Structure formats: C-alpha cells, structure tokens
Amino acid sequence: MPGTERGALNPRQGQFLSVLLTESSIAAAAKLSNCAIRTAHRWLKEPEFQEAYRAARREVVYRAAEAECCDEAHQQFRRLEQLRRHEHRPNWRPLLP
C-alpha cells in the first residue's frame, strides 16, 4: 500500500496488518493470518508496527472518503444531466421563477 511503512515489517507482520485492517478484532485477524494471539499483541506494542498500522489506516480512510466523494459527484452529475434533458421539453418550467 503506497504511503505506509510496511517495508519495515516482515512478511508475517505485513500479512497480519492487512488482515487487521479488515477484521473487527485482533483475535480474528490473528487467526486468519495464522498468527498466535500473543505474537499479534507483541507486534501491536512495537513502534514500527504501530507506525505502519496508523499509516495503513489513514490510507484506508482516505481512499474510502475519496470513493464516497466520487460517488456523490457522479450522482450529482447524473441529476444535472436529467435536468438538462428535461429543459428541452415543451412542457418544462423551472422550479424557481
């Protein structure tokens, strides 16, 4: 993931981090990434892992917000196109004088 410090993590930590971003609990993430829960908690205390986790979360939130904005813009564009098409009908009257 661009913008994260995952390069400082080993492959097992990177896998756990990726799963942790999508799971609702540390235990579930540890289980799905074949990692012992104690190891997961130890990694979560390491500054390098914490930094990578925060960076990855920021990236996920940023991408979600960006996708939501794009979706909203697309919906508004479709609405404007509908209004524009109705403008050329003979019975069309603007809502506002």
C-alpha positions in Angstrom: 0.0 0.0 0.0 1.6 3.3 -1.0 2.3 5.8 1.8 2.7 3.2 4.5 5.8 2.0 6.3 5.1 -1.7 5.7 8.5 -2.1 4.1 9.9 -2.1 7.7 7.7 -5.1 8.6 8.5 -8.7 7.9 6.1 -10.6 5.6 4.1 -12.2 8.5 3.6 -8.8 10.1 2.5 -7.3 6.8 0.0 -10.1 6.3 -1.3 -9.6 9.9 -1.6 -5.9 9.3 -3.5 -6.3 6.1 -6.0 -8.7 7.8 -6.2 -6.5 10.9 -7.5 -3.6 8.7 -10.5 -5.6 7.7 -11.3 -7.6 10.8 -13.3 -6.5 13.8 -10.9 -7.9 16.4 -7.2 -8.6 17.0 -8.1 -12.3 17.7 -9.9 -12.7 14.4 -7.1 -11.0 12.5 -4.5 -13.2 14.2 -6.5 -16.4 13.5 -7.0 -15.5 9.8 -3.3 -14.6 9.3 -2.1 -17.8 11.1 -0.5 -15.8 13.8 -0.5 -16.5 17.6 -2.6 -14.0 19.5 0.3 -13.3 21.8 2.5 -12.6 18.9 -0.1 -10.2 17.5 -0.3 -8.3 20.8 3.5 -8.1 20.9 3.7 -6.7 17.4 1.0 -4.2 18.3 3.3 -2.8 21.0 6.2 -2.3 18.7 6.6 1.3 17.5 7.4 0.3 13.9 4.2 -1.8 13.7 2.2 1.0 15.3 3.5 3.5 12.8 2.7 1.1 9.9 -0.7 0.4 11.3 -1.6 4.1 11.6 -0.3 4.9 8.1 -2.3 2.0 6.7 -5.5 3.1 8.5 -5.0 6.7 7.2 -4.7 5.3 3.7 -7.9 3.2 4.1 -9.9 6.1 5.4 -8.5 8.5 2.7 -9.5 6.0 0.0 -12.9 5.4 1.4 -13.6 9.2 1.6 -12.3 9.7 -1.9 -14.6 6.9 -3.2 -17.6 8.4 -1.4 -16.9 11.9 -2.8 -16.6 10.4 -6.3 -19.8 8.5 -5.9 -21.6 11.7 -4.7 -20.2 13.7 -7.6 -21.3 11.1 -10.1 -24.8 11.1 -8.6 -25.0 14.9 -8.8 -23.7 14.8 -12.4 -26.4 12.3 -13.4 -29.0 14.5 -11.7 -27.8 17.6 -13.7 -27.9 15.6 -16.9 -31.5 14.6 -16.2 -32.4 18.2 -15.5 -30.7 19.3 -18.7 -32.6 16.8 -20.8 -36.0 17.9 -19.3 -35.1 21.6 -20.0 -35.7 21.0 -23.7 -39.2 19.5 -23.4 -42.1 21.8 -24.4 -43.9 21.5 -21.0 -40.8 22.1 -19.0 -40.9 25.0 -16.5 -38.2 25.9 -14.0 -39.0 25.2 -10.3 -37.8 28.7 -9.4 -39.1 31.9 -11.2 
